[in-house]
Amino acid sequence: KLTINKNLIIDGNNNKIYATEDILDNSRKKDHLMLLEADVTLKNVTLDSANKAKGINTYGNDKSLQIYFENVKMLNSAGNGLTAKGGTVTMKNVAISGSAWKQSVDISASNGYNNGANLVVDRYCSFGDQGAVVFDNPGTGTKVGTVTSSDPSGLIVSSADETKDWANNGSSYTKRVFTLTKVSTGGITTPPTTQTDNVTNSGSTTTDN
């Protein structure tokens, strides 16, 4: 597992980071492919959990946490594709699929404060799991995080509470489900190209064995 706890800008140069061995240990902060605990920009990379890790976790004890993903694929998580806990997560041209829990993005509240994360997405994002964006416990008193479009003319966000047997174990419970509806804007189907930045390192990364 890769833990990033210092502010960083990382350009993957279209390479892949993937799990090579099973790291699942039922610990919420120890079994993710990548844990982001600082202001991080991550771009041009594929993050493949290979069904051996539970995707990406952004963990913000401070609501000012800022995470930015651009041109990123998150694949084959053994849990959620992305678990966003606190702060603001901005996503540009992000694709998530193959998540075992059938949720591309799960918005949660971190232990540090009682608000869910704020998610900002653009029309080029693609969430291929059954639940594109969900919040687990809308009836518990915890404030539900927000989901907004950075391009309201091309992407409409709506939400509704749904009660069903999400885990297929005979026990029904309620989640808030956010629906992202793309609107045609003159036939544009691919994101514009952007200038690639060099890697900037203002801190460090740590790798847990």
SULMO-V20117 format. One record per run of one state. SS is the DSSP state (helix for helix, strand for strand, loop for the rest). FROM is the first residue (numbers start at 0). TO is the last residue. If there is no record, write none. Layout:
# SULMO-V20117
ss,from,to
SS,FROM,TO
SS,FROM,TO
This chain:
# SULMO-V20117
ss,from,to
loop,0,0
strand,1,3
loop,4,6
strand,7,17
loop,18,32
strand,33,35
loop,36,38
strand,39,47
loop,48,54
strand,55,58
loop,59,64
strand,65,74
loop,75,80
strand,81,84
loop,85,86
strand,87,96
loop,97,101
strand,102,108
loop,109,113
strand,114,115
loop,116,116
strand,117,120
loop,121,124
strand,125,126
loop,127,129
strand,130,134
loop,135,141
strand,142,142
loop,143,145
strand,146,148
loop,149,153
strand,154,163
loop,164,171
strand,172,181
loop,182,198
strand,199,200
loop,201,203
strand,204,206
loop,207,208
